[in-house]
Amino acid sequence: MRWQTVLSITIWLGAASGLASTHAHLCSANTTFSDLPKSNLTGKTAIVTGGDGGLGYPITLELASRGASVIIASRNLTKSNTVARRIAALTGGNVRASVLDLSSLHSVREFVARLDEAPVDLLVNNAGIAGNPQHLTADGYQLMFQINYLGPFLLTHLLLPALRLTRGRVVNVASSEQAIACQAAGWPLDCLKDFSLLPPPVLPNRNVSIIYHDGMPNEVRPVEVYGVTKTLLIHHAAELALREPAVSAFAVTPGWVNTSIIKVVDLNSTIGRRKCAEQKACPCPFSPEQGAAVIGVCALESPGPSGSYISRPDQCTQGEAVAAHGFRAEMGSELYSMSMRWSNATL
């Protein structure tokens, strides 16, 4: 069956680091990226979108501290240049910034062109936004959809030749919000049974009810397609594993991390209590360094077969199930093909 899990062909740093390919638990509740084994990444090149702040900062810092050459891909070149210099000074590593505006398909293409077909070992699709933006991009797509999914899709697709050269890795930062994606958008529970709601339209500002069936309180929250975009990133990683046997791909949920995205949420609110319950025995919220541990595991180890969805609150294992929302096995290939058309990509 086409949707069956594809075994990872290589472990990106297995030979260099001496790390085992699988472990029952790859990180504990309090593990940070810096707590992971100190693999030597000298000669490796990593790209971290949004690597100048939030979850991206400790990812960039730790990759650079292990000797990797890191490119911070960010919309704000002034900020990312400052952060690149700071991390380079702290680590003695090679860190530089390059402009990448995921809300512009032209910017994505320019970013890749500047790399001039240089090999890439690791791509971390970390950058994203939350909320309910009320406008379209210049490319004609709802802003969140393009920043969180379509821009990263195109970036990854255009970098495949560079990733094939190194038998590299792709890590898509998704979210546990995938579990309630359809409800949060105010759509039917099987909203991904076809592509009639994709690309998503601009949603009017309103509240929606989220109904749970696990004993936790229901909640009312503002409508958004955040969970939908993160679900698409999960399916993208799974499909990429099938299409690209020379490239390992993972989608991850870092859990609820203390970044700007959660600043507006009260821990004592219904949403806050729910999020803390999802953290299980882990800190609530995770620090960015703790949340980044799952990206480190996917970069340095083999936490599951290529195409897996890895959960930080589940100790960096495949603990959290991916909600179907009507999405069927055979739709992965179609989603990839449609995403190529939406982004005007070519083979």
LOLOZA-684938 format. One record per residue (C-alpha): residue in one letter; x, y, z. Coordinates in steps of 0.25 Angstrom, whole numbers, plus 5000, padded with zeros to 4 digits. Layout:
N
{node 'a', {X, Y, Z}}
...
***
This chain:
347
{node 'm', {5000, 5000, 5000}}
{node 'r', {5006, 5014, 4996}}
{node 'w', {5003, 5020, 5010}}
{node 'q', {5011, 5009, 5017}}
{node 't', {5023, 5015, 5025}}
{node 'v', {5036, 5016, 5017}}
{node 'l', {5048, 5011, 5025}}
{node 's', {5059, 5022, 5026}}
{node 'i', {5070, 5019, 5017}}
{node 't', {5081, 5026, 5025}}
{node 'i', {5083, 5033, 5038}}
{node 'w', {5088, 5047, 5035}}
{node 'l', {5099, 5047, 5045}}
{node 'g', {5099, 5033, 5050}}
{node 'a', {5113, 5029, 5045}}
{node 'a', {5119, 5042, 5050}}
{node 's', {5113, 5042, 5064}}
{node 'g', {5112, 5028, 5067}}
{node 'l', {5098, 5029, 5071}}
{node 'a', {5088, 5017, 5071}}
{node 's', {5077, 5018, 5061}}
{node 't', {5066, 5016, 5070}}
{node 'h', {5063, 5017, 5085}}
{node 'a', {5050, 5015, 5093}}
{node 'h', {5051, 5029, 5099}}
{node 'l', {5060, 5039, 5092}}
{node 'c', {5057, 5051, 5102}}
{node 's', {5052, 5052, 5116}}
{node 'a', {5042, 5063, 5121}}
{node 'n', {5053, 5073, 5123}}
{node 't', {5063, 5070, 5112}}
{node 't', {5068, 5081, 5104}}
{node 'f', {5074, 5081, 5090}}
{node 's', {5088, 5084, 5097}}
{node 'd', {5086, 5071, 5106}}
{node 'l', {5086, 5062, 5094}}
{node 'p', {5099, 5055, 5090}}
{node 'k', {5110, 5065, 5085}}
{node 's', {5111, 5060, 5070}}
{node 'n', {5121, 5067, 5061}}
{node 'l', {5114, 5074, 5050}}
{node 't', {5126, 5080, 5044}}
{node 'g', {5125, 5080, 5029}}
{node 'k', {5109, 5080, 5030}}
{node 't', {5100, 5091, 5025}}
{node 'a', {5087, 5094, 5031}}
{node 'i', {5076, 5104, 5028}}
{node 'v', {5066, 5108, 5039}}
{node 't', {5054, 5116, 5035}}
{node 'g', {5051, 5126, 5046}}
{node 'g', {5064, 5123, 5053}}
{node 'd', {5066, 5136, 5059}}
{node 'g', {5056, 5135, 5070}}
{node 'g', {5046, 5127, 5078}}
{node 'l', {5048, 5112, 5076}}
{node 'g', {5058, 5115, 5064}}
{node 'y', {5068, 5121, 5073}}
{node 'p', {5072, 5109, 5081}}
{node 'i', {5072, 5101, 5068}}
{node 't', {5082, 5110, 5061}}
{node 'l', {5090, 5111, 5074}}
{node 'e', {5092, 5096, 5076}}
{node 'l', {5094, 5093, 5061}}
{node 'a', {5105, 5103, 5061}}
{node 's', {5111, 5099, 5074}}
{node 'r', {5113, 5085, 5068}}
{node 'g', {5120, 5091, 5056}}
{node 'a', {5110, 5092, 5045}}
{node 's', {5109, 5104, 5036}}
{node 'v', {5095, 5109, 5039}}
{node 'i', {5087, 5119, 5030}}
{node 'i', {5077, 5126, 5037}}
{node 'a', {5065, 5128, 5027}}
{node 's', {5057, 5140, 5032}}
{node 'r', {5048, 5151, 5026}}
{node 'n', {5055, 5162, 5036}}
{node 'l', {5070, 5162, 5031}}
{node 't', {5074, 5173, 5041}}
{node 'k', {5069, 5164, 5052}}
{node 's', {5075, 5151, 5046}}
{node 'n', {5088, 5157, 5043}}
{node 't', {5089, 5162, 5058}}
{node 'v', {5086, 5148, 5063}}
{node 'a', {5095, 5141, 5053}}
{node 'r', {5107, 5150, 5058}}
{node 'r', {5103, 5147, 5073}}
{node 'i', {5102, 5132, 5071}}
{node 'a', {5115, 5132, 5063}}
{node 'a', {5122, 5139, 5074}}
{node 'l', {5116, 5129, 5085}}
{node 't', {5120, 5117, 5077}}
{node 'g', {5131, 5120, 5068}}
{node 'g', {5123, 5114, 5057}}
{node 'n', {5119, 5119, 5043}}
{node 'v', {5105, 5125, 5044}}
{node 'r', {5099, 5135, 5034}}
{node 'a', {5086, 5141, 5030}}
{node 's', {5079, 5141, 5017}}
{node 'v', {5065, 5147, 5014}}
{node 'l', {5053, 5138, 5013}}
{node 'd', {5039, 5143, 5012}}
{node 'l', {5030, 5131, 5012}}
{node 's', {5018, 5140, 5009}}
{node 's', {5025, 5142, 4995}}
{node 'l', {5027, 5130, 4985}}
{node 'h', {5037, 5140, 4978}}
{node 's', {5045, 5142, 4991}}
{node 'v', {5046, 5126, 4993}}
{node 'r', {5051, 5125, 4979}}
{node 'e', {5061, 5136, 4981}}
{node 'f', {5066, 5130, 4994}}
{node 'v', {5069, 5116, 4987}}
{node 'a', {5075, 5123, 4975}}
{node 'r', {5085, 5130, 4985}}
{node 'l', {5090, 5116, 4990}}
{node 'd', {5095, 5113, 4976}}
{node 'e', {5092, 5098, 4977}}
{node 'a', {5101, 5096, 4989}}
{node 'p', {5099, 5083, 4996}}
{node 'v', {5089, 5084, 5008}}
{node 'd', {5089, 5074, 5019}}
{node 'l', {5077, 5079, 5028}}
{node 'l', {5065, 5087, 5025}}
{node 'v', {5057, 5091, 5038}}
{node 'n', {5043, 5097, 5033}}
{node 'n', {5041, 5104, 5046}}
{node 'a', {5035, 5118, 5043}}
{node 'g', {5020, 5120, 5044}}
{node 'i', {5009, 5129, 5049}}
{node 'a', {4997, 5127, 5057}}
{node 'g', {4984, 5135, 5058}}
{node 'n', {4974, 5138, 5047}}
{node 'p', {4980, 5148, 5037}}
{node 'q', {4970, 5155, 5029}}
{node 'h', {4977, 5157, 5015}}
{node 'l', {4983, 5150, 5004}}
{node 't', {4997, 5150, 4999}}
{node 'a', {5002, 5156, 4986}}
{node 'd', {5001, 5141, 4981}}
{node 'g', {4986, 5141, 4984}}
{node 'y', {4986, 5131, 4996}}
{node 'q', {4982, 5133, 5010}}
{node 'l', {4994, 5138, 5018}}
{node 'm', {4995, 5127, 5028}}
{node 'f', {4993, 5116, 5018}}
{node 'q', {5005, 5122, 5010}}
{node 'i', {5014, 5124, 5022}}
{node 'n', {5011, 5112, 5029}}
{node 'y', {5010, 5102, 5018}}
{node 'l', {5011, 5106, 5003}}
{node 'g', {5024, 5114, 5005}}
{node 'p', {5031, 5103, 5012}}
{node 'f', {5026, 5093, 5002}}
{node 'l', {5032, 5101, 4991}}
{node 'l', {5045, 5103, 4999}}
{node 't', {5046, 5088, 5001}}
{node 'h', {5043, 5084, 4987}}
{node 'l', {5053, 5094, 4981}}
{node 'l', {5064, 5089, 4991}}
{node 'l', {5062, 5074, 4988}}
{node 'p', {5074, 5074, 4978}}
{node 'a', {5083, 5080, 4989}}
{node 'l', {5077, 5070, 4999}}
{node 'r', {5079, 5058, 4990}}
{node 'l', {5094, 5061, 4989}}
{node 't', {5096, 5059, 5004}}
{node 'r', {5085, 5049, 5007}}
{node 'g', {5080, 5060, 5016}}
{node 'r', {5068, 5062, 5025}}
{node 'v', {5055, 5071, 5025}}
{node 'v', {5048, 5074, 5038}}
{node 'n', {5035, 5080, 5038}}
{node 'v', {5030, 5087, 5051}}
{node 'a', {5015, 5084, 5052}}
{node 's', {5006, 5084, 5064}}
{node 's', {4997, 5076, 5073}}
{node 'e', {4986, 5086, 5067}}
{node 'q', {4985, 5076, 5056}}
{node 'a', {4976, 5068, 5065}}
{node 'i', {4965, 5079, 5064}}
{node 'a', {4968, 5085, 5051}}
{node 'c', {4955, 5084, 5044}}
{node 'q', {4947, 5089, 5057}}
{node 'a', {4957, 5101, 5059}}
{node 'a', {4954, 5105, 5045}}
{node 'g', {4939, 5104, 5047}}
{node 'w', {4938, 5093, 5036}}
{node 'p', {4932, 5079, 5036}}
{node 'l', {4940, 5069, 5043}}
{node 'd', {4944, 5062, 5030}}
{node 'c', {4948, 5075, 5024}}
{node 'l', {4960, 5069, 5017}}
{node 'k', {4952, 5058, 5010}}
{node 'd', {4955, 5065, 4997}}
{node 'f', {4961, 5078, 4993}}
{node 's', {4949, 5087, 4992}}
{node 'l', {4953, 5095, 5004}}
{node 'l', {4968, 5096, 4999}}
{node 'p', {4974, 5106, 4998}}
{node 'p', {4966, 5112, 5010}}
{node 'p', {4959, 5125, 5008}}
{node 'v', {4961, 5137, 5017}}
{node 'l', {4952, 5133, 5029}}
{node 'p', {4943, 5144, 5036}}
{node 'n', {4946, 5147, 5050}}
{node 'r', {4937, 5138, 5059}}
{node 'n', {4937, 5128, 5070}}
{node 'v', {4936, 5113, 5069}}
{node 's', {4933, 5102, 5078}}
{node 'i', {4943, 5091, 5080}}
{node 'i', {4937, 5078, 5086}}
{node 'y', {4946, 5068, 5092}}
{node 'h', {4942, 5053, 5095}}
{node 'd', {4953, 5050, 5105}}
{node 'g', {4947, 5056, 5118}}
{node 'm', {4954, 5070, 5116}}
{node 'p', {4945, 5082, 5116}}
{node 'n', {4940, 5087, 5103}}
{node 'e', {4945, 5101, 5099}}
{node 'v', {4941, 5113, 5090}}
{node 'r', {4952, 5120, 5082}}
{node 'p', {4955, 5129, 5071}}
{node 'v', {4954, 5122, 5057}}
{node 'e', {4967, 5119, 5050}}
{node 'v', {4973, 5110, 5040}}
{node 'y', {4986, 5108, 5048}}
{node 'g', {4983, 5093, 5051}}
{node 'v', {4980, 5091, 5036}}
{node 't', {4993, 5097, 5031}}
{node 'k', {5000, 5088, 5041}}
{node 't', {4993, 5076, 5037}}
{node 'l', {4997, 5078, 5023}}
{node 'l', {5012, 5079, 5027}}
{node 'i', {5010, 5065, 5034}}
{node 'h', {5005, 5059, 5021}}
{node 'h', {5016, 5066, 5013}}
{node 'a', {5026, 5059, 5021}}
{node 'a', {5020, 5046, 5019}}
{node 'e', {5018, 5048, 5004}}
{node 'l', {5033, 5053, 5003}}
{node 'a', {5038, 5040, 5010}}
{node 'l', {5031, 5032, 4999}}
{node 'r', {5036, 5041, 4987}}
{node 'e', {5050, 5043, 4992}}
{node 'p', {5057, 5030, 4997}}
{node 'a', {5070, 5038, 4998}}
{node 'v', {5064, 5049, 5007}}
{node 's', {5059, 5046, 5021}}
{node 'a', {5047, 5054, 5026}}
{node 'f', {5040, 5056, 5039}}
{node 'a', {5028, 5065, 5044}}
{node 'v', {5029, 5068, 5059}}
{node 't', {5020, 5074, 5070}}
{node 'p', {5029, 5082, 5079}}
{node 'g', {5018, 5083, 5089}}
{node 'w', {5013, 5096, 5095}}
{node 'v', {5026, 5104, 5095}}
{node 'n', {5028, 5118, 5102}}
{node 't', {5029, 5126, 5090}}
{node 's', {5021, 5138, 5084}}
{node 'i', {5011, 5129, 5079}}
{node 'i', {5005, 5126, 5092}}
{node 'k', {5007, 5139, 5099}}
{node 'v', {4992, 5142, 5098}}
{node 'v', {4988, 5130, 5105}}
{node 'd', {4985, 5130, 5120}}
{node 'l', {4990, 5117, 5126}}
{node 'n', {4978, 5117, 5135}}
{node 's', {4968, 5118, 5124}}
{node 't', {4961, 5106, 5117}}
{node 'i', {4970, 5106, 5106}}
{node 'g', {4982, 5107, 5115}}
{node 'r', {4978, 5096, 5124}}
{node 'r', {4975, 5087, 5112}}
{node 'k', {4989, 5090, 5106}}
{node 'c', {4996, 5087, 5119}}
{node 'a', {4988, 5074, 5120}}
{node 'e', {4994, 5070, 5106}}
{node 'q', {5008, 5072, 5111}}
{node 'k', {5006, 5060, 5120}}
{node 'a', {5017, 5059, 5130}}
{node 'c', {5025, 5070, 5123}}
{node 'p', {5027, 5085, 5127}}
{node 'c', {5016, 5094, 5123}}
{node 'p', {5020, 5101, 5115}}
{node 'f', {5033, 5096, 5110}}
{node 's', {5044, 5105, 5109}}
{node 'p', {5049, 5108, 5095}}
{node 'e', {5061, 5099, 5098}}
{node 'q', {5053, 5088, 5103}}
{node 'g', {5043, 5089, 5091}}
{node 'a', {5055, 5089, 5081}}
{node 'a', {5060, 5075, 5087}}
{node 'v', {5050, 5068, 5077}}
{node 'i', {5056, 5075, 5065}}
{node 'g', {5070, 5071, 5070}}
{node 'v', {5066, 5057, 5071}}
{node 'c', {5061, 5057, 5057}}
{node 'a', {5074, 5063, 5052}}
{node 'l', {5083, 5055, 5060}}
{node 'e', {5076, 5041, 5061}}
{node 's', {5066, 5033, 5055}}
{node 'p', {5054, 5034, 5064}}
{node 'g', {5045, 5026, 5054}}
{node 'p', {5044, 5022, 5040}}
{node 's', {5045, 5034, 5030}}
{node 'g', {5031, 5040, 5029}}
{node 's', {5028, 5039, 5043}}
{node 'y', {5021, 5049, 5052}}
{node 'i', {5029, 5051, 5065}}
{node 's', {5023, 5057, 5078}}
{node 'r', {5032, 5064, 5088}}
{node 'p', {5022, 5062, 5100}}
{node 'd', {5023, 5047, 5097}}
{node 'q', {5038, 5047, 5099}}
{node 'c', {5041, 5050, 5085}}
{node 't', {5034, 5037, 5080}}
{node 'q', {5023, 5034, 5071}}
{node 'g', {5013, 5036, 5082}}
{node 'e', {5002, 5045, 5077}}
{node 'a', {4993, 5040, 5066}}
{node 'v', {4990, 5048, 5053}}
{node 'a', {4975, 5051, 5052}}
{node 'a', {4970, 5047, 5039}}
{node 'h', {4960, 5058, 5036}}
{node 'g', {4955, 5050, 5024}}
{node 'f', {4969, 5050, 5018}}
{node 'r', {4971, 5036, 5011}}
{node 'a', {4984, 5029, 5008}}
{node 'e', {4984, 5032, 4993}}
{node 'm', {4982, 5047, 4995}}
{node 'g', {4996, 5049, 4999}}
{node 's', {5001, 5049, 4985}}
{node 'e', {4990, 5057, 4980}}
{node 'l', {4993, 5068, 4991}}
{node 'y', {5007, 5068, 4986}}
{node 's', {5003, 5070, 4972}}
{node 'm', {4993, 5081, 4975}}
{node 's', {5003, 5088, 4984}}
{node 'm', {5012, 5088, 4972}}
{node 'r', {5002, 5095, 4964}}
{node 'w', {4998, 5105, 4975}}
{node 's', {5013, 5109, 4976}}
{node 'n', {5016, 5108, 4961}}
{node 'a', {5027, 5098, 4964}}
{node 't', {5032, 5088, 4953}}
{node 'l', {5039, 5075, 4954}}
***
